[in-house]
Amino acid sequence: MTPQRYRRSAVACQNCRERKVRCSVSVTGIPCAGCTQDRAECIVRERQRRRKQQTRSLTARPPRETVQVDQPSAEPSSILLSHPLPPMERETPGIVSRAPQTDRLDSPRDDRTFRSITERHEDAAESTGVEISSAVLGQDNKTGQVPFYTGESPGYTSILDVFTQPNQTVPRHILLSPNISASLSSQDREFLQYKGVFTMPQKNTFTELLRAYFHHIHPILPIVDVKVFFNCNQGVQTNDWNLLLLWSMFFAATNFVGEDIWSLEGYSSRKEMKKAMYSRAKCMYDNGGETDRVVLTQSALLMAFWHSKEDGHAQPWYWIGIAISLCQVLGLHRDPDSAKLNSAFPSRLRPIWRRIWWSCFFRDRWLSLTLGRPMRINLDDCDQPMPSAADLLGDVAELPSSITSAYIPNDLPELAEYWIILLKLMSTNFYLFFVIWFVSYGDRAALVTFYSPYITRIPEHLPPAHVKAWQSEIRSQLDTAALQSNSILNDLVREKLLAFAGPMTPTLLIPAMHIHLHNCKSTDALMRRVGFNNLELCMMVMESFQDTYSAAALYRGVFLVAINKIRHHFLIESSPRNTDVSDPATSRVEPPESSAILPTVSDDALNALLDDTSFLDFWDSFNVTFDSNYMQN
């Protein structure tokens, strides 16, 4: 049996190499333990020349697979590129053609080649470990490096804590050399070109989309460094922009451009334009080869506004999960200066990192509340400080006045203060939500959200004698908040401000609509009619939203089923008493079959029941009479 071969470390100082002993420079850095003990100068030679020699030695003996791919031949692998076949026919020949080639490594020459490639990969990984250790110990600061998060104890870098003072730890946020981005193949570029990724909108559309983004999205989701964005992008040429981030911003901004914009681009509706923008952003995310994790995080946060039946798995919950995971990989949830001031970490990154992380926190809490799912972010695991209004305004202050006047809203300082209030409220109690554009409405919706559980739930230790008074007080608070919500809706409709509603606005209607729906079940006829009246306004507003937001159509369908169920219940109860009464409204409505308690409502049925011409018949089935003047307004 041949003895096991021990390979020396690929990284060693000159003295240890001459003495042929193990060198600790990969762990301790310069100087190594041997040179420290001998009080000798520790010299580590550069290994770049050796890598090039290895590369030349590999290319000197070209493998046969490379020749087969680069040169035309009759092999199945080359046929696959020029003649697409059905999936089963494509995959089978590829497997058959590659299988025999794995046995060619049995020859001594190919075995040496394979071993040299493996050793080169191991050397690269070992060099990365050396670079991480040197950066942690503050011995390898260079220009052009990118942030790297080593992780908390007990991570693999915690072994370096032995080199620090007692009760201190080494920094977890360091800077490393960036990964070399792989260039796109011609096939990838052709696919991206086919998907329209390199086709920019017209100049006017381009400008309006950017303006809409910074006016309506940036104040509630300030994840883009405005100074870096505009300094890096001076024109509308494709090669000037990060296309992944740009299409993600365009997708989010499409909600706030006028009809003249999307019609100018040849789209038949706003939804069609949103779908095209999202498709290009997602195509770049999946196939663009982006390696900047910050850009990937920013794009995931923006694509989390996407709702579609056609892309069921990639919904807001999916994209927010990706954004949070990327943040934790980057270490955005941790304060770089938690132990002591990390002078190696760039100060310009601190504000934008705080903004991105707390934007993830905001969206995580919001989706947890609206979707009824568990929160992903636990604040006990995070110590990233909350941003300040100055963090939002610092990069804007450095912009030229021409860009500021063209793209940035004048009231951004006030909106920045609102965003900080929003974060503080959510960090105190995530059930309390707040929307910048509709401050008053968000406040009412939050009040309804707080009190709604107590419609059917009685607090513990409440004396039985006080239960009725407690429930009466709760219902009074709920009704007041819901009515004030409707009052705000009336103001928005009258001032024609619904076009500026954000993507989270349809969700804000749900608490008030829930209370109105409860009133529709009241045994008091007048209270029931008032409930239907208030609910009708919300349904009409939701109908106007569904042209832009798919979630509004979903909510509208859910409430329609609930309304139908209430209608059927009261029609069945009232039909025996009204058999001798000629009521045109109820006489046209047939009692539901027992199997139709929860009917399936299609989109056509929704439009037929809730359009302008059928509202009277719909509400008359509840024996509700509407004032003609109200319906005209």
C-alpha positions in Angstrom: 0.0 0.0 0.0 1.5 3.3 -1.1 1.9 5.8 1.8 -0.5 8.8 1.8 1.0 11.8 0.0 0.9 15.1 1.9 0.8 18.2 -0.3 2.5 21.3 1.1 0.5 24.5 1.4 0.4 26.4 -1.8 1.0 29.7 0.2 4.3 29.8 2.1 7.0 32.3 2.8 10.4 32.1 1.2 12.2 30.8 4.4 9.7 28.0 5.0 9.9 26.9 1.4 13.7 26.7 1.5 13.5 24.7 4.8 10.6 22.6 3.5 8.5 23.1 6.6 4.8 24.0 7.0 4.2 27.8 6.9 1.5 29.5 9.0 1.2 32.6 6.8 -2.2 31.5 5.5 -3.6 31.7 9.0 -1.5 34.3 10.9 -0.5 36.5 8.0 2.8 38.1 7.6 5.1 37.4 9.5 4.5 33.6 9.9 5.1 31.8 13.1 8.5 30.4 11.9 9.9 33.7 10.9 8.7 35.3 14.1 10.5 32.6 16.1 13.7 33.0 14.0 13.4 36.8 14.0 13.8 36.6 10.2 12.2 38.7 7.5 9.0 37.0 6.2 8.8 37.3 2.4 5.9 35.8 0.4 6.5 35.7 -3.3 3.7 36.6 -5.7 2.1 33.5 -7.3 0.6 35.2 -10.3 3.5 34.1 -12.6 3.0 30.5 -11.6 -0.7 30.6 -12.4 0.1 31.9 -15.9 2.6 29.1 -16.4 0.0 26.6 -15.3 -2.5 28.1 -17.7 0.0 27.9 -20.6 0.9 24.3 -19.7 -2.8 23.4 -19.8 -3.4 25.2 -23.1 -0.3 23.5 -24.6 -2.2 20.2 -24.6 -5.7 21.1 -25.7 -8.4 18.6 -24.5 -10.4 17.0 -27.2 -13.7 18.4 -25.8 -12.6 21.9 -26.5 -11.9 21.1 -30.2 -15.3 19.5 -30.5 -17.2 22.6 -29.1 -15.3 25.3 -31.0 -15.0 23.6 -34.3 -17.9 22.3 -36.5 -18.1 18.5 -36.4 -20.7 15.7 -36.6 -20.7 15.2 -32.9 -24.2 15.5 -31.3 -23.1 18.3 -29.0 -22.4 20.6 -32.1 -25.7 19.6 -33.7 -27.6 20.7 -30.6 -26.5 24.3 -31.2 -27.7 24.6 -34.8 -30.7 22.3 -34.9 -33.1 22.6 -31.9 -35.0 19.4 -31.2 -37.8 18.5 -28.8 -36.6 18.3 -25.2 -36.3 14.5 -25.0 -34.5 14.3 -28.3 -32.1 17.1 -27.2 -31.1 15.7 -23.9 -30.6 12.1 -24.7 -27.8 12.5 -27.4 -26.0 14.9 -25.2 -25.8 12.4 -22.3 -24.7 9.6 -24.7 -22.0 11.7 -26.3 -20.5 12.9 -23.0 -20.6 9.6 -21.2 -17.7 7.9 -23.0 -15.5 10.9 -22.6 -15.4 10.6 -18.8 -13.4 7.4 -19.2 -10.6 9.2 -21.0 -9.2 10.5 -17.7 -7.8 7.0 -17.0 -4.7 7.8 -19.1 -1.8 9.1 -17.1 -1.5 12.3 -19.1 -5.2 13.2 -18.7 -5.0 12.2 -15.0 -2.1 14.7 -14.5 -4.2 17.4 -16.3 -7.2 16.7 -14.2 -5.1 16.8 -11.0 -3.4 20.1 -12.0 -6.8 21.7 -12.6 -8.1 20.5 -9.3 -5.0 21.8 -7.5 -5.4 25.1 -9.2 -8.9 25.4 -7.9 -7.8 24.5 -4.5 -5.0 27.1 -4.7 -7.5 29.8 -5.6 -9.8 28.8 -2.7 -6.8 28.8 -0.4 -5.8 32.3 -1.7 -9.2 33.5 -0.9 -8.8 32.3 2.7 -5.5 34.1 2.9 -7.1 37.3 1.6 -10.0 37.0 4.1 -7.6 36.5 7.0 -5.4 39.4 5.9 -8.4 41.7 5.5 -9.8 40.8 8.9 -6.4 41.6 10.5 -6.2 44.9 8.6 -3.2 43.9 6.5 -4.6 43.9 2.9 -6.4 47.2 2.2 -6.4 48.1 -1.5 -8.4 50.3 -3.8 -11.3 48.8 -5.8 -12.3 46.3 -3.3 -15.9 45.3 -2.5 -17.6 44.6 0.9 -17.6 41.1 2.3 -19.3 39.8 5.5 -17.5 37.0 7.3 -20.4 36.1 9.6 -20.8 36.1 13.3 -19.3 33.7 15.9 -19.0 30.8 15.8 -18.1 31.3 12.2 -14.9 30.1 10.6 -13.3 33.6 10.9 -14.0 33.6 14.7 -10.7 31.8 15.1 -9.0 35.1 14.3 -10.3 36.6 17.5 -7.3 35.1 19.3 -5.2 37.9 17.8 -7.3 40.7 19.4 -7.4 42.2 22.8 -9.5 40.5 25.5 -13.3 41.1 25.1 -12.8 42.3 21.5 -13.5 40.7 18.2 -12.1 41.2 14.7 -14.3 43.2 12.3 -16.9 41.1 10.4 -17.3 43.6 7.5 -14.2 43.6 5.4 -13.2 44.5 1.8 -12.0 41.9 -0.7 -11.1 41.9 -4.4 -14.2 41.8 -6.5 -15.1 38.6 -8.4 -14.4 38.8 -12.1 -17.7 38.9 -14.0 -18.0 36.3 -16.7 -18.7 37.8 -20.1 -22.0 37.0 -21.7 -21.9 34.4 -24.5 -23.3 35.3 -27.9 -26.2 33.0 -27.3 -27.1 34.9 -24.1 -26.8 38.2 -25.7 -29.0 37.1 -28.6 -31.6 35.9 -26.1 -31.5 39.2 -24.1 -31.8 41.1 -27.4 -34.8 39.0 -28.3 -36.4 39.8 -25.0 -36.0 43.5 -25.6 -33.5 44.1 -22.8 -31.3 46.3 -24.9 -34.1 48.3 -26.4 -34.6 51.5 -24.5 -37.8 53.4 -24.3 -38.2 56.7 -26.2 -36.4 59.6 -24.7 -39.6 61.2 -23.4 -40.8 57.9 -21.9 -37.3 57.4 -20.4 -37.4 60.7 -18.6 -41.0 60.4 -17.4 -40.3 56.9 -15.9 -37.3 58.1 -14.0 -39.2 61.2 -12.8 -42.2 59.0 -11.7 -39.8 56.6 -9.9 -38.1 59.3 -7.8 -41.4 61.1 -7.1 -43.5 58.1 -6.1 -41.3 55.1 -5.3 -38.1 56.5 -3.9 -39.8 58.3 -0.9 -41.3 55.1 0.4 -38.5 52.7 -0.7 -35.2 54.7 -0.8 -33.0 51.9 -1.9 -31.2 53.6 -4.8 -28.1 55.9 -4.2 -29.3 58.8 -6.2 -25.8 60.4 -6.5 -24.2 57.2 -7.7 -27.1 56.5 -10.1 -27.0 59.8 -11.9 -23.2 60.2 -11.8 -22.8 56.8 -13.5 -25.5 57.3 -16.0 -25.2 60.5 -18.1 -27.2 59.5 -21.2 -29.8 57.1 -22.5 -27.4 54.8 -24.2 -27.7 51.1 -23.3 -24.1 50.7 -22.2 -24.3 53.6 -19.7 -26.8 51.9 -17.4 -27.1 48.9 -15.2 -29.9 47.3 -17.1 -31.1 45.1 -14.3 -31.6 48.0 -11.9 -33.0 50.2 -14.7 -35.7 47.9 -15.8 -36.7 47.1 -12.2 -37.1 50.9 -11.6 -39.1 51.3 -14.8 -41.4 48.4 -13.8 -42.2 50.0 -10.4 -42.6 53.5 -12.0 -45.1 52.4 -14.7 -47.9 52.7 -12.2 -47.5 56.5 -12.1 -47.1 57.5 -15.8 -50.0 58.7 -17.8 -51.9 57.0 -20.6 -50.0 59.1 -23.2 -46.7 57.4 -22.1 -47.7 53.8 -22.4 -49.7 54.4 -25.6 -46.6 56.2 -27.1 -44.6 53.0 -26.5 -47.3 50.9 -28.3 -48.9 49.3 -25.3 -52.7 48.8 -25.1 -52.8 49.3 -21.4 -50.8 50.1 -18.3 -50.8 46.4 -17.3 -49.3 45.4 -20.6 -46.5 47.9 -20.1 -45.9 46.7 -16.5 -45.7 43.1 -17.7 -43.1 44.0 -20.4 -41.0 46.0 -17.9 -41.1 43.2 -15.4 -40.3 40.6 -18.0 -37.2 42.4 -19.0 -36.1 43.0 -15.4 -36.6 39.3 -14.6 -34.8 38.2 -17.7 -31.8 40.3 -16.7 -31.9 38.9 -13.2 -31.9 35.3 -14.4 -29.6 35.6 -17.4 -27.7 38.9 -17.2 -24.8 37.5 -15.1 -25.0 40.3 -12.5 -22.6 39.7 -9.6 -23.2 42.8 -7.5 -25.3 41.6 -4.6 -26.4 45.1 -3.8 -27.9 45.6 -7.3 -29.5 42.1 -7.0 -31.1 43.1 -3.7 -32.4 46.4 -5.0 -34.0 44.7 -8.0 -35.6 42.0 -5.9 -37.2 44.7 -3.7 -38.6 46.5 -6.7 -39.8 43.3 -8.4 -41.7 42.4 -5.2 -44.5 44.7 -6.4 -45.3 42.2 -9.1 -48.7 40.2 -9.0 -49.7 37.9 -11.7 -51.5 34.5 -12.1 -49.1 33.7 -14.9 -46.0 33.8 -12.7 -47.5 32.3 -9.5 -44.2 31.4 -7.8 -42.5 34.8 -8.3 -44.9 36.9 -6.2 -44.1 39.6 -3.6 -43.4 37.0 -0.9 -40.9 35.3 -3.1 -38.9 38.4 -4.1 -38.9 39.8 -0.6 -37.4 36.5 0.7 -34.6 36.8 -1.9 -33.9 40.4 -0.9 -33.7 39.6 2.8 -31.4 36.6 2.1 -29.1 38.7 0.0 -29.0 41.4 2.7 -28.0 38.8 5.3 -25.3 37.4 3.0 -23.9 40.9 2.7 -24.3 41.6 6.4 -26.6 44.6 5.9 -28.5 43.5 9.1 -25.4 44.0 11.2 -23.7 47.3 12.2 -20.1 47.5 10.8 -19.2 49.6 13.8 -20.8 47.4 16.5 -17.6 46.5 18.3 -15.5 49.6 17.3 -15.3 52.0 14.4 -14.4 50.0 11.3 -12.1 52.4 9.5 -11.6 50.0 6.6 -15.3 50.1 5.8 -16.2 52.9 3.4 -18.3 55.6 5.1 -20.3 56.3 1.9 -21.8 52.8 2.1 -23.3 53.2 5.5 -26.3 55.3 4.7 -27.4 53.3 1.7 -26.9 50.0 3.6 -29.2 51.3 6.4 -31.8 52.4 3.8 -31.8 49.0 2.0 -32.0 46.9 5.1 -34.8 48.9 6.7 -36.7 48.9 3.4 -36.5 45.1 3.6 -37.8 45.4 7.2 -40.7 47.6 6.1 -41.7 45.3 3.2 -41.4 42.2 5.4 -43.7 43.7 8.0 -46.2 44.9 5.5 -46.5 41.6 3.6 -46.6 39.7 6.9 -49.6 41.8 7.9 -51.4 41.7 4.6 -50.8 38.1 3.7 -51.0 36.6 7.2 -47.6 34.9 7.0 -44.8 34.8 9.5 -42.2 37.5 9.6 -38.8 36.7 8.2 -36.8 39.4 10.1 -36.2 39.1 13.8 -34.9 42.4 15.2 -33.2 40.6 18.0 -30.8 39.3 15.4 -30.1 42.7 13.9 -28.2 45.8 15.2 -28.1 47.9 12.0 -29.1 51.4 13.2 -32.3 52.9 11.9 -31.6 55.5 9.2 -32.2 59.1 9.7 -33.7 61.7 7.4 -30.2 62.9 6.6 -29.4 59.5 5.2 -32.1 60.0 2.6 -31.1 63.5 1.8 -27.3 63.3 1.8 -26.9 61.9 -1.7 -29.5 64.2 -3.2 -27.7 67.3 -1.8 -24.7 66.5 -4.0 -26.7 66.5 -7.2 -26.6 69.3 -9.7 -29.6 71.6 -9.6 -30.6 70.6 -13.1 -31.1 67.0 -12.1 -32.7 67.9 -8.8 -35.3 70.1 -10.4 -36.0 67.5 -13.2 -36.4 64.3 -11.1 -36.5 65.0 -7.3 -39.7 66.1 -5.5 -39.5 69.4 -3.7 -41.0 68.0 -0.6 -38.5 65.2 -0.2 -37.3 66.4 3.2 -40.8 66.2 4.6 -41.4 62.8 3.0 -38.1 61.6 4.5 -39.3 62.4 7.9 -42.5 60.5 7.3 -40.5 57.4 6.2 -38.6 57.5 9.5 -41.9 57.8 11.4 -43.1 54.8 9.5 -40.1 52.7 10.5 -40.3 53.7 14.1 -44.0 52.7 14.3 -43.4 49.4 12.6 -40.4 48.6 14.8 -42.5 49.3 17.9 -45.5 47.3 16.7 -45.6 45.8 13.2 -49.4 45.8 13.2 -49.4 49.5 13.1 -48.8 50.5 9.6 -48.5 53.9 8.0 -48.5 55.0 4.4 -46.8 58.2 3.4 -49.1 59.3 0.6 -52.3 58.6 2.6 -51.3 59.5 6.1 -54.8 60.0 7.5 -56.2 56.9 5.7 -53.3 54.8 6.9 -54.0 55.9 10.5 -57.7 54.9 10.2 -56.8 51.6 8.7 -54.3 50.9 11.5 -57.0 51.7 14.1 -59.4 49.2 12.4 -56.6 46.6 12.3 -56.0 47.0 16.0 -59.6 46.7 17.0 -60.9 44.1 14.5 -59.9 41.0 16.5 -62.0 42.2 19.4 -65.2 41.9 17.4 -65.3 38.2 18.4 -62.6 38.0 21.0 -63.0 39.1 24.6 -59.9 40.1 26.6 -58.8 37.7 29.3 -59.7 38.6 32.9 -62.5 40.9 31.7 -65.4 40.7 34.2 -68.6 39.3 32.6 -70.6 42.3 33.6 -68.3 44.5 31.4 -68.3 42.4 28.3 -71.2 44.0 26.6 -70.0 47.5 27.3 -66.5 46.5 26.0 -67.8 45.1 22.8 -70.1 48.2 22.3 -67.1 50.5 22.7 -65.0 48.5 20.3 -67.7 48.5 17.6 -68.1 52.2 18.0 -64.4 52.8 17.5 -64.4 50.5 14.5 -67.4 52.1 12.8 -65.9 55.6 13.4 -62.6 54.6 11.8 -64.3 52.9 8.9 -66.5 55.9 8.2 -63.5 58.3 8.3 -61.8 56.0 5.8 -64.7 56.4 3.5 -64.6 60.2 4.0 -61.0 60.2 2.9 -61.9 58.1 -0.1 -64.6 60.7 -1.1 -62.0 63.4 -0.9 -59.5 61.5 -3.1 -62.2 60.8 -5.7 -63.4 64.4 -5.7 -59.8 65.7 -6.1 -59.0 63.1 -8.7 -56.0 61.8 -6.7 -56.7 58.0 -7.1 -54.3 58.0 -10.0 -51.4 58.6 -7.6 -52.3 55.8 -5.2 -49.3 53.6 -4.4 -49.2 49.8 -4.9 -50.0 49.2 -1.2 -53.2 51.4 -1.3 -55.7 48.6 -2.3 -54.6 46.7 0.8 -55.4 49.7 3.0 -59.0 49.5 1.9 -59.5 46.0 3.3 -59.9 46.9 7.0 -62.6 49.4 6.4 -64.4 47.1 3.9 -64.3 44.4 6.5 -66.2 46.6 9.0 -68.7 47.6 6.3 -69.2 43.9 5.5 -69.9 43.2 9.2 -72.6 45.9 9.1 -74.1 44.3 6.1 -74.9 41.3 8.3 -76.7 43.4 10.9 -80.3 42.4 11.8 -81.3 46.1 11.7 -82.5 46.9 8.2 -81.2 50.5 8.2 -77.8 49.5 9.5 -77.6 46.9 6.8 -78.4 49.4 4.1 -75.8 51.9 5.4 -73.2 49.0 5.4 -74.0 48.2 1.8 -73.8 51.9 0.9 -70.4 52.4 2.4 -69.1 49.1 1.0 -70.3 50.1 -2.5 -68.0 53.1 -2.5 -65.0 51.0 -1.5 -65.9 48.4 -4.2 -66.0 51.2 -6.9 -62.6 52.5 -5.8 -61.2 49.0 -5.9 -62.6 48.6 -9.4 -60.7 51.6 -10.5 -57.5 50.3 -8.9 -57.7 46.9 -10.7 -56.8 48.5 -14.0 -53.3 49.1 -12.5 -53.0 46.6 -9.6 -53.8 42.9 -9.9 -54.2 42.6 -6.1 -57.2 45.0 -6.3 -59.0 42.5 -8.7 -58.3 39.7 -6.2 -59.7 41.6 -3.2 -62.7 42.7 -5.2 -63.5 39.1 -6.1 -63.2 37.9 -2.5 -65.6 40.6 -1.3 -68.0 39.8 -4.1 -68.3 36.2 -2.9 -68.9 37.4 0.6 -71.5 39.9 -0.5 -73.3 37.2 -2.6 -73.4 34.9 0.4 -75.0 37.6 2.6 -77.4 38.4 -0.1 -78.5 34.8 -0.4 -78.9 34.5 3.3 -81.3 37.5 3.6 -83.2 36.5 0.5 -84.0 33.1 1.9 -85.0 34.5 5.2 -87.3 37.2 3.7 -88.9 35.2 0.9 -91.6 33.5 3.1 -92.7 36.9 4.5 -92.7 38.6 1.1 -94.6 36.0 -1.0 -97.7 38.3 -1.2 -95.7 41.5 -1.8 -94.8 42.5 -5.3 -91.2 43.6 -5.1 -89.5 44.0 -8.5 -86.0 43.7 -7.0 -86.5 40.4 -5.1 -88.8 38.9 -7.8 -86.0 38.9 -10.3 -83.6 37.1 -8.0 -83.9 33.3 -7.8 -83.0 31.6 -4.4 -79.6 30.0 -4.6 -79.2 26.2 -4.8 -77.8 24.5 -1.8 -74.7 23.7 -3.7 -74.0 27.3 -4.6 -73.4 28.7 -1.1 -69.9 29.8 -2.1 -70.2 30.4 -5.9 -67.3 30.5 -8.2 -67.0 34.0 -9.6 -65.3 34.5 -12.9 -63.8 37.8 -14.1 -66.7 38.2 -16.5 -69.2 37.8 -13.7 -67.3 40.4 -11.6 -67.5 42.9 -14.4 -71.2 42.1 -15.1 -72.2 42.5 -11.5 -70.2 45.6 -10.7 -70.3 47.7 -13.8 -72.1 51.0 -13.8 -75.3 49.6 -15.4 -75.9 46.7 -13.1 -75.1 48.4 -9.7 -78.8 49.1 -9.1 -80.0 45.6 -9.8 -77.1 44.2 -7.7 -77.9 46.3 -4.6 -81.7 46.1 -5.1 -81.4 42.4 -4.5 -80.7 43.4 -0.9 -83.9 45.5 -0.8 -81.8 48.6 -0.6 -83.0 51.8 -2.3 -80.4 54.3 -3.4 -80.9 57.9 -4.0 -80.5 58.6 -7.7 -78.5 61.7 -7.1 -76.0 59.7 -5.1 -75.6 57.2 -7.9 -75.0 60.0 -10.4 -72.2 61.5 -8.3 
